[in-house]
């Protein structure tokens, strides 16, 4: 049996869709409706029973939060999986070039926890989503993209590609035991590329100006540093590496990130 956590998230929904034709898949949810099994990382007492009878656990990272919250969730899930006798954990982590991001630490902690644990594991180091990059580069009312990315570029990867890889690896888990895969886009794109695709202009502001702009958005305290570290890591040239395992695991050409960000962009005839 396979159990998928985080099924209500954008990545999780795509993974569940990719597994929809199978009768050996269980969906974990805080609210166990429509045949789902109760899996609540914030209620560890529920987890051992929730993982009982599961052979492969696809552990989608347990959402945004302060580092200690995310780490506690992942520790609870992995410990419960070990106690329940789960045979293999596939974990959706963060790409290696994301180490400069403020939200990298819980991912690296979880990778180490899996590696010293008692259950077979596979780590999928997902790059930043093209969809996320599109959200960072939305033009303002004047048609100007002001994201403080400078000349930096991001090897953005389409969420559907990551879901396809997660499905493939989960169904073939034994063949991927002990492996860590880097899953980033094959072409790094920047703010100017998005602007050209959208017919917008690109006039990046400074990091200080961007921080001031998001200060009044009512974000959780940990969210502003996440956004700012993403801006600065891209602008600093740390997120543009394109070497990885995406094409090999997909068995074909990855989707184009700009086709996701600007699906109606003009194309050359």
C-alpha angles and dihedrals in degrees: 000000000000124000123196120199126198091035093154093062125090094257093040093054091054092048092050089050090053090053096041096109094059127090096202097069124103122193117218118213141162087233107045102209131142093027096312122142120237110253115164115169090194090059103053093178089072097052106076092055090041091057095044112126094013118134100183125028118198100202110197110196109271100245137261120321143116112309094253092052094051092044091050091052093050093045090052092050096047095044091049091048090053092049092047092052098247107174102209138014122204109195128196105220136165127276118266094246088059094077091109092060117101090231095055098088099074089050094052091045090053092049090054091046091054092046093055094041132095100246127084112254146191123194122210108197100203121201121224112289121256085224090057092049089051088055091052092051104047110144117241124237090282092055094254127134108214101174108142096240099123109191092329122129136205129214089222117189127204114248092227090059091053091049091050091051092047091052093048095047093045092052090048096035098142091057090055100045114142093009129129115201128199109217112188134138120273094228123049115219132193140199092274091055092053091047091052091048092050097040089244133127126249119223109155118207124212123274090249091055091048092049090052091050095054095041093088098046095095095243124167111265093254095048101071093056089049092055094043094049089051091053094046095044092053093043090048092056098247099121104053103087112126103186113111150105102274099106093044094052094043091050090223147034117323120238117267112256093215090056087063097042095043108017093169097049116137115261130207115258 
